[in-house]
Amino acid sequence: MSISIEDFPQIWQKPSSEELLASLKRLKIDPPIWNPSTPRKIILETHRNAAQFRREVAAYLSSIVKSTLEWFQDDDEKEAVWDEASRRLSERCGRAAMGEITRRWPLESNISSPFELIIREPPITGDCLGLKTWGSSYLLAQSLSKIAGESLSHILHMGHSNQSLDVLELGSGTGLLGMASAAIWQANVTLTDLLSIVPNLAYNVERNLSAIEALGGRVDSGVLTWGSDEDNTERFSKKNQFKIIIAADPLYDDNHPELLSSAINVHLMEDKEARAVIMVPQRDLTTKKLVAKFVSIMVSYGLIVLEQRTMAGQDDWDEDEENSEIECWLAVFGRQ
């Protein structure tokens, strides 16, 4: 490694708060930049090579957190050092333990130069899972050009403005997929989620708005609760107005298959050319059962699978990087 923990001020040396804070700032972990061209083998090899150093860093940080820092005269200095050390520890304890982070997500399009979206992810508390950018959202965002040229070629005209085309994203979370589709498809995309999620979603939309518009897209956000009209943005009172609906990782609770399929049926145009593009990570047997239930309910609404396939993606939810690869089911639905 380029730096060694032995070179840092040790607690037994009774260093000043300035020395400790400077060292702790050097140990800050920047959020990863997920680059489509980086082979997963290289990513895993990098993590393995750094494993011993991570253990040494964790021990060093713990020694600071446990210390009374009795040689400090100022209690505020103690708190500042403990807080900084705790932040460095949380960065090394999996995504759920982190505080607010901002990540840059690089994307590519067949018709424009590479671009990136900047996404803020607040601390994850309780069941607010929409505050995290899920790996399947990025995987689907990376596939948008291919999907446009194949599954949606009868709707989208790549290389030309599609701003007259209304696209709806259900369960947008932090907004990565919806904003990427606006930029890559040059379409008018509305991002939606629950009332508690939309403030951060709107923040990310505003932060990336100029970049999206420069690429020919339009984007806005609003509240849309599946299976309820309460708190919903006024625009959604009109039904069946969207030619394309997209969603990534929308099934993780028993009632989601019914709620999602109902939302798609209510908001997708009653047009045989209309399409719903859905991606679901196959994390376990439970998720696979939710997918099967979802497909069955969609059929009852006259919405059938026109295309489906599996794709390999990755996520950073768990601390164990070796198990972060995930198989995702991608399906395109249309009306009978």
MARKE-808267 format. One record per residue: residue in three letters; x, y, z of N, C-alpha, C, O in turn. Coordinates in steps of 0.2 Angstrom, whole numbers, plus 2048, in hexadecimal, padded with zeros to 3 digits. Each point is the difference from the previous one (the first is absolute). Example, Ala and Ser with C-alpha at 12.3 -4.5 7.8 and 13.67 -1.06 7.14 Angstrom:
2
Ala8427E48277FC8068008048068008057FF803 Ser7F98067F98048068017FC805803803806801 
% end
This chain:
336
Met8047FA8007FC806800804806800806800802 Ser7F88067FC8048067FF800803807805804801 Ile7F77FB8048008028068007FA8057FD7FB7FF Ser8068068078007FB8057FD803807801806802 Ile7FB7F68017FD8028078068028057FF804804 Glu8077F97FB8058018058038077FF803803805 Asp7FB8007F58038077FF7FB805803801806800 Phe7F97F88037FB8048038028028078037FB803 Pro7FA80A8008018018077FC7FB8047FA7FF7FF Gln80A7FE8067FD7FB8047FD803806802805803 Ile7F97F88007FD802806805801806800804804 Trp8047F77FC8058008068058067FF803802805 Gln7FD8017F68058067FF7FC806802803805800 Lys7F77FB8027FC8058028008067FB802806801 Pro7FC7F97F88018057FB7FB8068017FB7FF804 Ser8058067F97FC8068017F97FE7FB8017FC7FC Ser7FA8088067FA7FF7FC8018017F87FD7FD7FC Glu8078088038028027F98037FA7FC7FF7FF7FB Glu8067FE8098037FA7FD7FC7FB7FE8007FC7FB Leu7FB80280A7FC7FA7FF7FB8027FB7FE7FC7FC Leu7FF80A8047FB8027FB8038007F97FD7FD7FB Ala8098058048038007FA8017F87FD7FF7FF7FA Ser8037FD80B8017F97FE7F97FD7FE8007FC7FC Leu7FB8058087FA7FD7FF7FD8037F97FD7FC7FD Lys80480A8017FE8027FA8047FC7FA7FD7FF7FB Arg8097FF8068047FD7FB7FD7F97FF8007FD7FB Leu7FC80080A7FD7FA8007F98007FD7FD7FA800 Lys80180B7FE7F98017FD7FF7FB7FA8048017FC Ile7F77FC8047FE7FC7FA7FB8037FB7FB802802 Asp8088007F87FB8037FB7FB7FB7FD8027FA7FF Pro7F88088007FB7FB7FD8037FD7FA8038047FC Pro7FC7F68028037FD7FA7FD8037FA7FA801800 Ile80A8007FB7FD8027F97FF7F97FC8057FD7FE Trp7F58028017FF7F97FC8018027F97FC8037FD Asn8097FA8008028017F97FE7FA7FC8027FA801 Pro7FA8077FA7FE7FA7FB8067FC7FD7FF7FA7FF Ser8068098018067FD7FC8057FC8058047FD7FE Thr7FA8048098057FD8057FE7F88017FA7FF802 Pro80A7FD7FC7FE7F98017FF7FE807804803805 Arg7F77F97FD7FF7FE8078067FD803801800806 Lys8027FC7F68067FC8038058058038037FF805 Ile7FE8077F88058058027FD803807804801804 Ile7F58007FC7FD8038068017FC806802802805 Leu7FD7F77FA8017FB8058078008028027FF806 Glu8038017F58077FF8028028068048047FF805 Thr7FA8077FA8028068037FD7FF808804802804 His7F67FC7FD7FE7FF8068047FB804801801806 Arg8007F97F78047FB8038078038028027FE806 Asn8018057F6807803802800805805805801804 Ala7F58027FD7FF8058057FE7FE8077FF803805 Ala7FF7F67FB7FD7FD8068048018077FD802805 Gln8097FD7FA805800806800808803800801806 Phe8018037F58008078027F9802803800804805 Arg7FB7FA7F87F98028038007FE8087FD803804 Arg8057F77FD8007FD8078048058047FF801806 Glu8078017F88058048047FC807801801802806 Val7FC8007F57FD8078017FA7FF8057FF805804 Ala7FD7F67FC7FB7FF8048028008077FD803805 Ala8097F97FD8038008068028078037FF802805 Tyr8048017F68028078027FB805801800803805 Leu7FA7FD7F77FA8048027FD7FE8067FE804804 Ser8027F57FE7FD7FE8068048038067FD801805 Ser8097FF7FA8048028067FF808802800802805 Ile7FE8017F57FF8078017F98018047FF804804 Val7FC7F87F97F98018038007FE8077FC803804 Lys8087F87FE8007FD8078048058047FE7FF806 Ser8068057F88048048047FC8058037FC8037FE Thr8067FF8097FD8068038038067FE7FD806801 Leu8097FA7FB8038067FE8018058067FF8067FF Glu8037F78068018048068058068007FF805804 Trp8057FB7F88058057FF7FD8067FC803806800 Phe7F77FA7FD7FD8057FD7FD8058067FC7FD804 Gln8058097FC7FD8048047F88027FF7FC802804 Asp8037FE7F57FA8037FD7FB7FA7FF8027FC7FC Asp7F88048067FC7FA7FF7FD8007F97FF7FB7FD Asp80180B8007FE8017F98057FC7FB7FE7FE7FB Glu8088038078057FD7FC8007F88008017FD7FB Lys7FD80180B7FF7F88017FA7FE7FC8017FB7FC Glu7FA8098047FA7FE7FC8018007F97FE7FC7FC Ala8068098018028007F98047FA7FE7FF7FE7FB Val8068008098047FA7FE7FC7FA8018007FC7FB Trp7FC80380A7FC7FA8007FB8007FA7FF7FA7FD Asp7FE80B8027FB8007FA8037FF7F97FE7FC7FC Glu8088068038047FF7FA8027F98007FF7FC7FA Ala80380180B8027F98007FA7FB7FF8017FB7FD Ser7FA8078067F97FC7FF7FE8007F97FE7FB7FE Arg80380B7FF7FE8007F98047FC7FC7FE7FC7FB Arg8098048068047FB7FC7FF7F98018007FC7FC Leu7FE80280A7FE7F98027F97FF7FC8007FA7FD Ser7FB80A8037FA7FF7FD8017FF7F87FC7FC7FD Glu8098078008017FF7F98037F97FF7FF7FE7FA Arg8037FF80B8037F97FF7FB7FB8028037FA801 Cys7F78078017FB7FC8037FA7FE7FB7FB7FF803 Gly8068027F77FB7FF7FB7FC8067FF800805804 Arg7FC7FB7F67FC8067FE7FB8028057FF806801 Ala7FE7F58037FA8028048038048067FC804804 Ala80A7FB7FE8038048068038077FE802804805 Met7FE7FD7F58038077FE7FB8068017FA7FF800 Gly8098078017FC8068007FF8027F98007FC7FB Glu7FE80A8047FF8037F98067FF7FB806801802 Ile7F97FC7F88058007FB7FE8037FA7FA8007FE Thr80A8027FE7FF8027F98047FC7FB806800801 Arg7F77FD7FA8047FC7FB7FF8037F97FB8027FE Arg80A7FD7FE8008027F97FF7F97FC8047FB801 Trp7F78057FB7FF7FA7FC8018017F97FC8047FD Pro8097F98008028017F97FB7FC7FB7FF7FA802 Leu7FF8097F97FC7FD7FB8028017F98038057FF Glu7FB7F77FD8018017F97FA7FF7FB7FB7FD802 Ser8058077F97FB7FF7FB8027FF7F98068037FF Asn7F67FA7FD8037FF7F98008067FC8038017FB Ile7F98058077FF8067FC8048068037FF8057FE Ser8047FA8088038068038067FE8048027FA801 Ser80280B8018067FE8037FF7FE8077FA801803 Pro80A7FB8017FF7FE8077FE8068048038057FF Phe7F97F98067FE8058057FF7FD8078017FA800 Glu7FE80A8057FF7FD8067FA8038047FF8067FF Leu7FE7F78067FB8038048038008078037FB802 Ile7FB80A8018038018077FA7FE8057FB804800 Ile8057F78047FB7FE8048018018088057FD802 Arg7F78068018008008087FC7FB8037FA7FF7FE Glu8097FD8067FD7FB8048008028088057FF803 Pro7F68038007FF8018078027FA8048007FB7FD Pro8018068098017FA8057F97FC7FF7FB802800 Ile8067F78007FB7FB8007FE7FF8078037FD804 Thr7F68057FD7FD7FE8077FA7FD7FF7FC8017FB Gly8027FA80A7FA7FD7FF7FF7FC7FA8057FC7FE Asp7F58057FF7FF7FC7FA8008047FA7FD7FF7FA Cys8078078068008057FA8057FD7FB8058047FF Leu7FA7F77FE8057FD7FC8008047F98057FF7FC Gly7F78058038008057FA8058058008018037FB Leu8037FD80B8058058018077FD7FD805804801 Lys7FB7F67FD8067FD7FE7FF7FF7F87FB7FF7FE Thr80B8027FF8007FE7F98027F97FF8057FE801 Trp7F67FE7FC8007F98008047FE7F98008037FB Gly8047F88068047FE7FA7FC7FE7FA8038017FA Ser7F77FD8067FC7FE7FB7FE8067FC7FF8007FA Ser8018068097FE8067FD8068027FB7FE8037FB Tyr8087FC8078058027FC8017FB7FA8028027FB Leu7FD7F88078007FB7FB7FB8017FA8028007FA Leu7F88028087FB8017FB8028077FD7FE8007FA Ala8048058098028067FD8067FF7FB7FF8037FA Gln8057F88078057FF7FB7FE7FC7FA8038007FB Ser7F77FD8067FD7FC7FA7FB8057FC7FD7FD7FB Leu8028098077FA8047FD8018017F87FB7FF7FC Ser80B8028028018017F97FF7F97FC7FC8017FB Lys8067FA8077FE7F97FD7F97FF8007FD7FE7FB Ile7FF80380B7F97FF8007FD8057FB7FB7FE7FD Ala8078088037FD8057FB8007FD7F97FC8017FC Gly80A7FC8028017FE7F97FD7F97FF7FF7FF7FA Glu7FF7FE80B7FD7F97FF7F98008027FB8007FC Ser8037FF80A7FA7FF8037FB8067FF7FA8007FF Leu8098078017FC8067FF8018037FA7FF8067FF Ser8047F77FC8028037F97F98037FD8018057FC His7FA7F88057F98027FD7FE8078037FB8037FE Ile8087FF8087FD8058048068068007FE8067FE Leu8087F88038058058018048007F98017FC7FD His80180A8028048027FA807803802801806801 Met8047F58018068038028048047FB8007FF7FA Gly8028078098048057FC7FB8057FE8028057FE His7F87FB8047FB8057FF7FC8018078007FC804 Ser7FD80A7FD7FD8028067F97FC8017FD7FF7FB Asn8037FE80B7FA7FC8017FC8048067FC7FD804 Gln80580A7FC7FD8038067F88008007FD802805 Ser8007FD7F57F97FF8007FD7F98037FA7FF801 Leu80B7FD8017FF7F9802800801808805802803 Asp7F57FC8008008008088027F98027FD7FB7FF Val8088058068037FA8037FF801807801805803 Leu7FD7F68017FF8008078047FB8038017FA7FE Glu8038088088037FB8047FD7FF8067FE805804 Leu8017F57FE7FC7FE8068067FE8058047FC7FF Gly7FB8078078057FE8068078027FE8057FD800 Ser7FC80A7FE8068037FE8068008058058007FE Gly7F98008088058008058048068007FE806801 Thr8097FA7FD8048068008008037F98038057FF Gly7FA7F77FC7FF8037F98057FE7FB7FF8037FA Leu8067F98078057FE7FB7FD7FE7FA8018027FA Leu7FA7F98067FE7FD7FA7FB8057FC8018007FA Gly7FB8038097FC8057FD8038057FD7FF8027FA Met8068018098048067FD8047FD7FA8018047FB Ala8027F68068047FD7FB7FC7FF7F98028027FB Ser7F77FC8067FC7FF7FB7FE8067FC7FF8017FA Ala80080580A7FF8067FD8068037FC7FF8027FA Ala8077FD8088068027FD8017FC7FA8018027FA Ile7FF7F78068027FB7FB7FA8007FB8028007FA Trp7F88008087FA7FF7FB7FE8077FE7FC8007FB Gln8078068077FE8067FF7F88018007FD8037FC Ala8007FA80A7F98008017FE804806804803803 Asn7F57FE7FE7FD8038057FF7FB8057FB7FC800 Val8098048067FF7FB8057FE802806802805803 Thr7F97F88007FD8028078027FB8057FF7FA7FF Leu8058088068027FC8057FC8008067FD805802 Thr8017F58017FB8008068027FB8058047FC7FF Asp7FA8068078017FC8067FB8028067FC8057FF Leu8057F88077FC8028058028078038058037FE Leu7F6800806801807802807801804803805800 Ser7FF7F68048068008048068007FC805802802 Ile7FB7FB7F88067FF7FB8008067FC8068027FE Val7F58018008008057FA8058068028038037FB Pro7FD80080B8048068018087FF7FE8038047FC Asn8007F68058067FE7FE8007FF7F88058027FD Leu7F67FB8017FF7FF7F98008077FC8048007FB Ala7F88048078008077FD8078048018018037FB Tyr8027FC80A8078038018047FD7FA8048047FD Asn7FC7F58028057FE7FB7FE8027F98048017FC Val7F57FF8037FE8027F98028087FF8038017FB Glu7FD80380A8028077FF8078007FF8038047FC Arg8017F88078078008008037FE7F98058037FE Asn7F77F97FF8027FD7F97FC8037FA8017FE7FB Leu7FB8068077FB8037FB8048037FA7FE7FE7FA Ser8078068078038037FA8047FB7FC8008017FA Ala8037FA8098037FB7FC7FB7FC7FC8027FF7FA Ile7F98008097FB7FC7FC7FD8047FA7FF7FD7FB Glu7FF8098067FD8047FB8058027FB7FF8007FA Ala8088008078058017FB8007FA7FC8028017FA Leu7FC7F98088007FA7FC7FA7FF7FC7FF7FB7FD Gly7FC80A8047FA7FF7FD7FA7FD8037FB7FF7FE Gly8068008097FA7FD8047FD805804802805801 Arg7F87F98027FC8048057FE7FB8067FF7FA7FE Val8018098087FF7FC8057FD804806801805801 Asp7FA7F78027FD8038067FE7FB8058017FA7FF Ser7FD8078077FE7FB8057FA8028047FE806800 Gly7FF7F58037FA8018037FE7FA8058037FA7FF Val7F98078057FD7FA8057FB7FC7FC7FB8027FE Leu8077F78027FB7FB7FE8007FA8048057FC800 Thr7F68038047FF7FA8047FC7FB7FD7FB8017FE Trp8087F98017FD7FB7FD7FA7FD8048007FF806 Gly7FA8017F77FA7FE8037FD8058047FB7FE804 Ser8068087FC7FD8058048018077FC8058017FC Asp7F68038058008077FD8028058058018067FE Glu8007F88088028058068078037FE8057FC7FF Asp7FC80A8028068047FF8038007F98058037FF Asn7F77FA7FC8037FF7FA8008077FC7FB804801 Thr80A7FD7FB8008067FC7FA8017FB7FE7FA7FE Glu80080B8017FA8017FC8007FD7F97FB7FE7FE Arg80B8027FF8017FE7F97FD7F98007FE7FE7FA Phe8037FE80B7FE7F97FF7F97FE8017FE7FA800 Ser7FE80B8017F87FF8007FE7FE7F97FB7FC800 Lys8098067FB7FE7FD7F98037FA7FF8067FF802 Lys7F67FC7FC8037F97FF8027FE7F97FE8047FB Asn8067F78058027FD7F98038057FC7FE8017FA Gln8078038088038067FC8077FF7FE8038047FD Phe8007F68058077FF7FF8027FA7FB7FD7FB801 Lys8078077FA8017FB7FB8057FB8028007FA7FE Ile8058088078057FB8028008018087FF806803 Ile8017F48008018008088067FC8018017FB7FD Ile8038088088067FC8028017FF8077FD805804 Ala8067F67FF8017FF8078057FB8018017FB7FC Ala8038078098067FB8028007FF8077FF804804 Asp8017F57FE8007FE8077FA802803800802806 Pro7FA7FD7F77FA8028037FC7FB8057FB801803 Leu8087F97FD7FC7FA8048047FE8068057FC7FF Tyr7F98058078047FE8057FB7FF8068037FE806 Asp7F78027F97FB7FF8057FA7FC7FD7FF8007FA Asp7FD7FD80B7FB7FB7FD7FB8047FC7FD7FD7FC Asn8018098067FB8037FC8028047FA7FC8037FD His80B7FD8028028047FA7FE7FD7F97FF8047FC Pro8017F68037FD7FD7FA7F98037FE8008027FA Glu7FC7FE80A7F98037FF8008077FF7FD8037FB Leu8078018098008078008048037FA7FD8047FC Leu8087F88028048037FA7FC7FE7FA8008047FB Ser7FD7F68047FC7FE7FA7FA8057FF7FF8027FB Ser7FE80080B7FA8048008028077FD7FD8037FC Ala8097FF8078038077FE8018007F97FF8057FC Ile8047F68018028007F97FA8007FC7FF8037FB Asn7FC7F98077FA7FF7FC7FC8078007FD8027FB Val80380280A7FD8068018038067FC7FD8047FD His80A7FC8038038057FD8037FF7F98028057FC Leu7FF7F58028027FE7F97FB8017FB7FA7FE801 Met8078057F97FB8027FB7FD7F97FE8037FB800 Glu7F78067FE7FC7FA7FE8018007F87FC8017FC Asp80A7FD8038038007F98047FA7FF8047FF804 Lys7FB7FD7F78047FA7FF8088017FF8047FC800 Glu7FD80A7FE8078027FF804802807806801800 Ala7F68018058028028078047FA8037FF7FA7FF Arg8068088058057FB803801802807801805802 Ala8007F58028038018078067FC8008007FA7FE Val8068098048067FD8018027FF807801805804 Ile7FF7F57FF8017FF8078067FB8018017FC7FC Met8038068098067FC8028007FF8077FE804805 Val8037F57FD7FF7FE8078067FC8028017FB7FC Pro8038078098067FB8027FD7FA8037FB800804 Gln8087FA7FA7FE7FA8028047FE8068057FC800 Arg7FA8078068047FF8067FF7F98038057FE803 Asp7F58007FD7FF7FA8037FA7FD7FE7FC8027FB Leu8027F88087F97FD7FE7FA8048017FC8007FC Thr8048048097FB8048017FF8057FB7FA8017FE Thr80B8028008008057FA7FD7FD7FA7FC8037FC Lys8067F78027FE7FC7FA7F87FF8017FD8007FB Lys8017FE80B7F97FF8017FC8077FE7FA7FF7FE Leu8098068057FC8077FF8008017F87FB8037FE Val80A7FC7FF8008017F87FB7FC7FD7FC8027FC Ala8037F78067FB7FC7FD7F98028017FC8007FC Lys80380380A7FA8028027FE8077FC7FB8017FE Phe80A8038018008067FD7FE7FF7F87FB8037FE Val8087F87FF7FF7FE7F97F87FE8007FD8017FB Ser8017FB8097FA7FD8007FA8058017FB8007FC Ile8068058087FC8058018008057FA7FA8027FE Met80B7FF7FF8018047FA7FC7FD7FA7FC8037FD Val8047F68037FC7FD7FB7F98018017FC8017FB Ser8027FF80B7F98018017FD8077FE7FA8017FF Tyr80B8048017FE8067FD8018017F87FF8057FE Gly8037F57FF8018007F98078037FE8018027FB Leu8037FE80A8078027FF8057FA8008007FC805 Ile8038027F58047FA7FF8078027FF8028057FE Val8027F68048078007FF8027FF7F87FE7FB7FE Leu80580A7FF8028007F98077FE8008027FC7FB Glu8028068098077FE8008027FF8087FE803804 Gln8077F87FD8038008068077FD8008017FB7FC Arg8038078088077FD8018038018077FD804803 Thr8087F97FE8048028068068037FF8037FF7FB Met8008058098068047FF8048008077FD800805 Ala8098007FB8048008068028078028028047FC Gly7FC7FE80A8028078038037FF8068037FB802 Gln7FE80B8028038008067FD8058057FD8057FD Asp8047FA8097FD8048058058028068057FC800 Asp7FA8098048058018057FD800807802804804 Trp7F87F97FC7FC8008078047FC805800803806 Asp8037F87F98037FC8058088018008038037FC Glu7FF7FC80A8078018028057FB7FC8058027FE Asp7F87F88008047FB7FD8008017F87FB7FF7FD Glu80A8048018008027F98007FA7FB7FE8007FB Glu8047FA8088017FA7FC7F97FE7FE7FF7FD7FB Asn7FC8058097F97FD7FE7FB8067FD7FA7FF801 Ser8098067FD7FD8067FD7FD7FF7F97FC8047FE Glu8067F77FF7FE7FF7F97F97FD8017FE7FC804 Ile7FD8067F77F97FE8017FD7FF7F98028047FB Glu7FA7F78047FD7FF7FA7F98047FF7FC7FF805 Cys8038047F67FA8057FF7FC7FD7FB8027FF7FA Trp7F78018077FB7FE7FB7FE8067FC7FD805804 Leu8037FC7F67FE8057FC7FA7FE7FC8017FB7FC Ala7FA8098047FA7FE7FC7FD8067FD800805803 Val7FD7FA7F77FC8057FC7F97FE7FF7FF7FA7FD Phe7FD80A8067F87FE8007FD8047FA8028067FF Gly7F97F77FF7FB8047FB7F97FE8017FF7FB803 Arg7FC8097FB7F97FE8007FE7FB7FB8038017FA Gln7F97FA8077FE7FC7FB7FB8037FB7FD7FD7FC 
% end
